[in-house]
């Protein structure tokens, strides 16, 4: 089996909080988010035999407890992810999936196969606002980007599946000043995820966007939110949800205490 490979982090302590992971980035994605930092692997081809990636997992297996599949969007390559996830499980490693939520059928198939331990799902804009979602995913900038109404429906369905199946998951938003992620945006996103997190108590993680590495050049001069501003954003999210975290360059992963 061939896999369209992007890159690898042999040992990461930031991609799955509390766990050391080997992270495999796979190429391709249906979105073109203007602030994407991995835009160089959204397209192109670097086809490797699955056995080469199995060997990469093996090389890290003494130092990690999990494998994380990221991208791009890893679930574009369903067969590759299912094969490599099954390999990781045979090696007694946990499996995490970073996903934009566009492939609910693949999510369900992975759950049915007992191939995933945790999902990390991007919520790029309010789940009830296709127009803002379209802005976040680059709709209109590139003809490959699907219709935002369809995207919102699929992301909602993905989160509903992992909630109903009682999977471990986190929802996460990347905050970019003046783009998507200002206080009112975060409040609207938090409000839209209430039907899911009120049932699951899944964490909502607000990530500090670093626009200097964005795909779109006009975003690269935007000043990132400071840790203090990120805490303020968390406060807006807390108007709707309880389990709120921030992820910053300065402080790493922090669960916010509102007492």
N, C-alpha and C positions, 0 to 999 in steps of 0.2 A: 504494500500500500504506500502511495505517495502522499506527502503532507506539504502544503505550501507554508513554509516556515518563515517566521519573521526574525525573532531573536530569543535569547534566553538570559535569565538571571539565575545563576546556579544556586545561590543562597540569598533569600530575601526575608527580612523580618518585618516588612511594612505591608505586604500584600495580603496577609491574613493575620489580623491582630492576635498576638499571643502564640503564634506558630512560626517556625522557620519553614520556608517553602522554596522549592524550585519552581520558577515561573517560566512557562513556555508561551511566547507570543506568536499567534498564528495570523497570517495575512488575510486581508480583505475585510470589508465592512459595508453594509448597505447605507450607512450615513456618511456625511462629510461635515462633521461638527467643526465650525470655524476655529475653535480653541483646542482641537485635538493635538496632543503632543506626540502621538505615535503615527502621524500622518504618512510617514515614509513607508509604512507597511500596510496602508489601506489598499494599495494596488501592487502590481508587480508579481513576480514569480521567483521562488527559490524552492524548488521541489526536492524534498529529501525522502529517502525511504523511512518508513516508520521505525525500523530497527535502529536507525541513527538517533532518533529521538528517545527511543527506549534506552539506548546507551547513555544518553545525557541524563536521563532520570536516574539510571544506575549510579552514575558518577557522583550525584548529589545525595543519594539515598542514605548514606551513613550520617549525614549532617542535617537532614531535614525530616519533618514528619508529614509533609504534605506536598502535593503538586497542585499548582494553580494554572489554569488555562486562561489566557488573556488575549488581547489583540490590539488593533483590529477588533473584530468580533469573532471569537473562536467558533461559535455555533454555526457559522457559515459552512464550516468543514465538519459536518455532523459525523461522518464515518470516522474521520481521523480522531476527533475528540472521544468518541465512544471506544475506539480501539485503544487509545493511549490511557484513557481513564480506567479501562478494564485492566490494563497492564499495571497501572499504579496500584490498583486495589489488590492485585495478586502480590505485589511487593509490600502489602500492609501499610500503604500510605493513604492518608486522607486526600480527598479530591475537592478542590474549589473551582468554581466557574465564575469569571467576570463576564457579564453579559449586558447588552443594551436592551434585552427583553423582547427583541423582534421575532424570536423563534419559539413561541410557546409549545409547539408540537415537539420540538427537539428537547426542550426542558422536561416535558412529560415523559418522553422516551428514556431520557437519562435517569429520571426518578424510578420509572418502572424497572429499569435494569439495575437498580441499587448502585449506580456508578458515581453519585455525587453526594458529598457530605454538607456542602454549603454553597449557596448562590450569593453573588455580590451583584446587585441589579442597579443599573443606572436609572435614575429618574431625572431627566434632563430639564424638565419644565413641569408645570402643573399637569396632572393626568387628565384634566378636563378642559384643557386649552390647546387645541390642535395648532392654532396660529403661533403661539409661543413655542410649542414643541418644534414646529417647522423651522423657526428661527434658530433654535438650538442645534438642530441636526443638519443645517445647511440646505434646507429645501429651497429649490429655485436656483441655487448656485451650481448644481451639477445634476444632470438628468438621471443619474443612477439613484438619487435619493427618493424613497417612496413617499406617497401621499401622507401628510401628517395625521389625517384622520384615521387612516389604517394603522399607522405607527402607534398612536395612542390606544387604539383598541387592542393591539397585540401586547403592548406593555402591560396594560391592565390585566389582560388574560394571563400573562406570565406570572404576575404577582398573585393573582387569585389562585393559580395552580399551586404555587409553592406554599401559600397560606393554607389552602384546603388540605394539602398533603402533609402539613405539619413539618415541613423542611426547615432547616436552619438557614436564615438568609439575613442580609442587610440591604437596605435601600440607601442610595448615595447620590448626592448632587454636587457637581463641581460649580463653585461660585466664582463668577467673573464680574468684576465691578463694571457696571454700566451696560452689561450684555445680558446675561441671565444669572441672577444670584444676588441682586439687591434685596434689602429687607422685605419689601412687599412681595417680591418673587418667591422668597423662601417661605413666607407665610402662606402664599397660595399653594406652593408645592406640598407643604406640611399638611394643609387642610385636605388636599386631594388624596393623601395616602392614609388618612384616618380609618377608612373602612377595613384596611388590611392590618395596620399595626395595632389597632385597638383589639384585634383578635390574637395576633401573634406576639405582640410586644417586641417585634423586630427592631433593631436599632436603626435610627435615621442618622446618616453620617453626612455632614456638610464638609466638602473637601475644598481646601484653599487652591484655587486655580492659579497656575503660574503662566500668565499669558506670554511671557518672553519666548516661549517655545511653541507658540500657536502655529497652526497651519496657515491661518490668514494673517498676512503681514501687518494689517492695520490694527490688529489687537495686541501686537507685541510690546507696545509702549504703555499699556495699561498697568497701573500699579496694583499688585496683589493686595487683597484684604490682609490687614495685620491680624495677629492672633486675637487682639482685643476686639477688633471688628467682627472676627469670626464668632467670638463669644456673644456679641450682640445679635448676630444672625441666628445663633442657636436659641437665644431668648425669644425671637419671633417664632421659630419653629415650635418652641415649647408652649406657645399659646394653644397648640393643637395636639402635640404628641409629647410623650413623657421621656422616652429613651433616646436622647439626642447626644450625638458625639460630634466633635470637630476633628479634622485631620489637617495639620499644618506642618510646614517645614520646621518651624521653631519648636513645636511641642509634640510632634508626632500624633498618635491617636489618643484622644482624651474624651472620656465620658463627662458630660457637663453636669455639675451638681447645682441644682436650682434652689436648694434650701438656704 
